[in-house]
Amino acid sequence: MCFKNLPIAFDEQGNAYLKEDIANPYEYKVVDLGVEQDKLKSLMEKNGFIRSVDYDPVTRVAGALAFHSVVDLKEKKVLSTNSMATLFRGYEIILKGRDPRDAAYISSRACGVCGGVHATTSALAIEMALGIKPPPLGIVMRNILLAIEYLYDHPLHLFLLSGPDYSEELVAATNPELISKAGSKKAKNKAVHGYDTILDIMKDLNPLKGKLYLEALSMTRVAREAYVQIGGKYPHPQSVIPGGISVTVTPSTLNEVYTRLVKFFDYGQKTTGIWDDIFDFFLEEDPKYAQCGVRPATMADTGVWDRPDSYDGTFENCDKWGNDRWSTPGILVDGEVVTTNLTELNAGLEEFVEHSYYEKWDGQKYKTDANGMPLSPNHPWNKETIPKPGKQSWRDRYSWDTCPTWDRMPMEAGAYSRMYITAKAQRAPASQFLENTGHSMLINVPKYNLPEAQLEWKIPEHWNAFERNRARAYCIPYSAMVAMENWQLAMQLLRNGETAVSTPYEIPKTGTQIGFGAWGAGRGFLTHHLIVENGLIKNYQIITPSTLNAAPRAPWGAPGPYEEAVLNTPILEKYDNPEDYKGIDILRAIRSFDPCMPCTTHIMAKDTDHVVTREVTTCACGIE
Amino acid sequence: MLSQEKLQPVLVELSKKTLIGTVGYHVLGNHSMPPMLFPELQKMTLPDFVSVDELNWGPVAVIQMLEAEKPPFDRVIILCAIERPERQIGDLTVYKWEGGLPDEEQIQACVGDAATGVISVENLLVIGEYFKVWRDDVYLVDVEPGPEIAGEQLTPDMEDKIPEIISVIRSLAVGNLANLASITPLHSDHLFQENKIA
């Protein structure tokens, strides 16, 4: 029984049904956000004054997210938060009426980093809709391609985008008291990364000049070089298609991949050692850092990396092939796994637009899925994208992002969710390199230049900004080992003469076919919901990780994950005057999610007219 | 007849290893002129020391490619279409990059944008400068696109300019600067101002 809030129950045979005797089973309460705003206004008036603030994004090129906070700098706490997507992207509308085969190429453009995962998710949606099963080598090569995409993405996040928040330059400016402590604090993992003290690491995290920063830049190239062997080009691969891939795979192809992949064995060890040292230092020096960006471990993940002997693309078997993935799909509520079944993950999804610039749609074409599992009128298969630009108001609508929920709960997404659910659920089949203990994931990294090692990522007590980033670091060896295991499978398939990489198919000219693709982006959960009618796309709905994370308030008032995490963040930065306040704690909280767009935060200090503006740029992937 | 002593620098100038690159998003009307013109540029009859490539795959990746190029390109010509005030569609300006760097916060912003897939000539110039990949000459052939519109077509006034654009690029590629009306110096100070490099 995974649903607590949706009116879905299960009979003794495990068949889902809609609870009876409920007049409007999918009804929900809509709260007036104006009440909260009035309280805030009143509070601020008592203490001083309110200043008008320009909340337009200030990112120079492609600003797409703004974040507004009201901060009490005397009490050192955050009073109010609003996450705003400021750009309408509209891939759902672009795709409507097109040939489904266009979807992989067009939807791939939703992101400047993770094009491959959009293309793959799109291919999976078509495979489900049309019943296409790729050949084993096609599945395995897709796994390798997407594991490599993560190997580009994770170093980028850790060292180029989020890493500078923990650099000597930034820490000296915001918490100088930590610098002298870092100088005398010995690094525990020196044997792996070579740094004697925490300050030595911090110095090499400095943007543009630090060795770790520059090394990460060069590692992104190594990953791209491996990627293009399969994808043809990066970031928008040309070879990901429904039914597999469209590139000839030879031992030479795999050798070219291997020579790059092995470099991530050592890099994975080094990166986890670096971030373990840095985060342990912060948390030991001031335990209040454990509250930075803290929220319950309530997350969704689609799982990734299909087993070639299990994946058949069908909805009918998706619980089986989903649970057989190297990373387990599922829903985590406050640290507990409530389901690992893709059918339940799918059925619990809803999208709300009460605080977004969209019109509510009518109708509920799909009342159940193919198994009879009830679907909400707000489910992506029933949703329509109807843009409704309007005035921004904290009381009403303030974002182009929708509010996706699972079982009426805002869900967090991240690469770390992939690791957390997999480790906790212990459903993934046995692996040569990975072991899930229920409280940790053991990663056996083979020898390269460094000796072989067993790394252990442990499920943390508090789910906060530091633990998000720590888990992201462990996702490097995790992804590398999945790639390695699939590389071995690919070699075996070639030896067996199983060289087919794709399955031919035709788009039916008549009838309706539906499917959904579920695959993770570098920063987690990604679904594409597809309806094909008479050979053309009738409806296409994309939920990206940032759609989940950057969500505005739910209709019933629940904050989105960014909003909640920032609301819980204590202000630990040191400053003499409000004008000196830089907002580093809030920035760390937001950046730990790896917000999937050039994002700008605006923090308004209560009782002042001081607005802190900082870019939180990560990948250019957007919200619809 | 030039002496060998005088001829040598001229020959060097005329045979510099050169890259012609196009930068710009697709499907944005005139703003997409550079990638749309890329096939035409590839068809040009050019000396062996001149290469043509699309440089739309992210400034960091482009810089890493340039760093790995042995021997490096002596001359880089970038075709771009940036909307600027007080120009008519098709107005062509040739800039010569004079170098310089903005502050580090701006450079980090450029790297952040670049590493995450944003296509931008300014980012390319700054990141290239920071990582010291620009050698002797970097030129921008910048054509006014007018307002941004969706689509894969050029307006007639932009179409009319294509022969001139190709001619200018050819002149720059072979070091024949005498044919060019003017070349405007471009410094990093001008990149991030309100009206950019108008």
Contacts between the chains, C-beta under 8 A, distances in Angstrom:
chain1	res1	chain2	res2	distance
A	59	B	113	8.0
A	60	B	109	6.8
A	60	B	113	7.6
A	60	B	192	6.9
A	61	B	113	5.4
A	61	B	118	5.1
A	61	B	120	5.6
A	61	B	123	7.7
A	62	B	113	7.2
A	62	B	118	5.5
A	111	B	117	6.9
A	112	B	58	7.3
A	112	B	116	5.5
A	112	B	117	1.5
A	112	B	118	6.3
A	113	B	115	7.9
A	113	B	116	5.5
A	113	B	117	5.4
A	156	B	115	5.4
A	156	B	116	7.4
A	160	B	111	6.5
A	160	B	112	6.7
A	160	B	115	5.5
A	161	B	112	6.0
A	161	B	115	7.7
A	161	B	116	7.7
A	164	B	108	7.0
A	207	B	104	7.0
A	207	B	108	4.6
A	207	B	111	7.7
A	208	B	104	5.9
A	208	B	107	5.9
A	208	B	108	6.0
A	208	B	111	7.1
A	208	B	130	6.9
A	217	B	60	6.5
A	217	B	64	7.7
A	217	B	111	7.8
A	217	B	115	7.5
A	218	B	64	7.6
A	220	B	60	7.1
A	220	B	115	6.7
A	221	B	61	7.1
A	221	B	64	4.8
A	224	B	61	6.4
A	233	B	57	7.2
A	234	B	57	7.1
A	234	B	61	7.5
A	235	B	57	7.9
A	235	B	58	7.5
A	235	B	117	5.8
A	598	B	112	7.8
A	598	B	113	6.6
A	598	B	116	7.2
A	598	B	118	7.2
A	615	B	109	5.9
A	615	B	112	6.9
A	617	B	109	6.8
A	617	B	112	3.9
A	617	B	113	6.2
A	617	B	116	6.3
A	618	B	112	7.7
A	618	B	116	6.0
A	619	B	116	4.2
A	619	B	117	6.4
A	620	B	113	7.8
A	620	B	116	4.9
A	620	B	117	4.6
A	620	B	118	5.5
